[in-house]
Amino acid sequence: STESAAAARLTVPFATTSPDAAGIIEGYASVFRRPDDGRDIVLPGAFRRTLARRGPRAVKLLWQHDPKEPIGVIEELKEDARGLYVRARLLPELERAREALALIRAGALDGLSIGYRTVKSRPDPETGLRLISEVDLWEVSLVTFPMQPAARIRALKAWRPHQALRRFEAFLREAGGFSRSEAKAIANHGLAALGGRDAARSRAGQGEWDALRQALLALLDSLAAMERTKE
């Protein structure tokens, strides 16, 4: 078995039942025996110890993996034959929870993602896939983009910087109006790769530029932290 201190995320679509004023959602935060694009498979029993130790209320319900934005409470969290079943209640007193509920009703939000640490895993000698037999579960998040909806499961490996870089390059092109080569340069070398800020500001208003800059700085900090977890 192997142990890892690195954080990981696993994203799958979820389903809601009667998304009324009570704000109840339910679905599967993880599906067993489904390989993700990071070549990982979560095995039945992987959540048993962490659920026994923490209980459902100690696992946080977050918005987009942001620890500053809890949006509700998890009322039921258990393993069954299919995977990790979750039933949660969005809190109507919170503005972000009301927004999330509106998005769910409209069909614009349909992703659940878990944040966890791999405790035990082993390689499959036949396929080379990593079989995860135990995790330490921290949180469940509502997320906008399940990364592999066709497979209904997807891992976003926070400790694999090349995956985050590709996503950030796409963000820079779509939100910042940068060319492919500029986005690649910024993602790999920072804003200095553009030779100054004036050219970038010309593509967007000051407010948009400030938001983009903050997003860049936050992601660069995150990437640095990811690299440290590998050492």
C-alpha positions, 0 to 999 in steps of 0.5 A: 500500500502507499500513502500520500499527503497530497490532496486530490479531487474527484468530480462526477455529475449528481442528481437532485430530488425535489429541489424545492425551498428545502434545498435538498440535493442527493447523488453520488460523490464517487462511483466505485470501479470507474477509472478516471483520466488520471488512471485511478480507480476508487474501490468499495470500502475506500470511505469506510474508515474516514466516514466512521471517524468523521461522520457526515457532519464533519465532512464540509459542503463547499462551493467550488472547493472554496473553504471560505464558502460553505453552502450547506450541511451534509445530512447523509453520507454513506457507501453503498454498492454503487459508490459514495452516496450523499444527501445534503441541504443547501442553506437558504440563508446564504446567498451563494446557496440560493444561487446554487439552487437556482442553477441546479433548478435550471440545469446549469449546475450538475457536478459534485466533487470530493476533496480527499487524501489518498491513504492506501493504494496499489497498482493493478499489475494487469492494467497499470491503474492505481487502485485506491482502497482508502481515502481521508475525505475532507469535503464535498463541493458543488462544482460547475464543470464535471471534467469527464461527464461522459464517463461520469467520473473524473479526478482533478489531481491537484498535485499534477501541475501539468493538468492545472496548467492546461486548464489555466491556459484555456481560462486565459484564452477564454476569459482574458482574450489572450492568444494560445502562445500568450496563454502558454507563456503566462501559464509557464512563466507568469505575467512577465512573459508578456513583457509588461502589463500594458499589452494585457490591459489593452485586451480588457478593462481595468476591472477585468484585468484586476480579476484576471490578475488575482486569478493568476496569482492565486493559481500560481500560489496553488501550483507552487503549493502542489509542487511542494507536496511532491517533494 
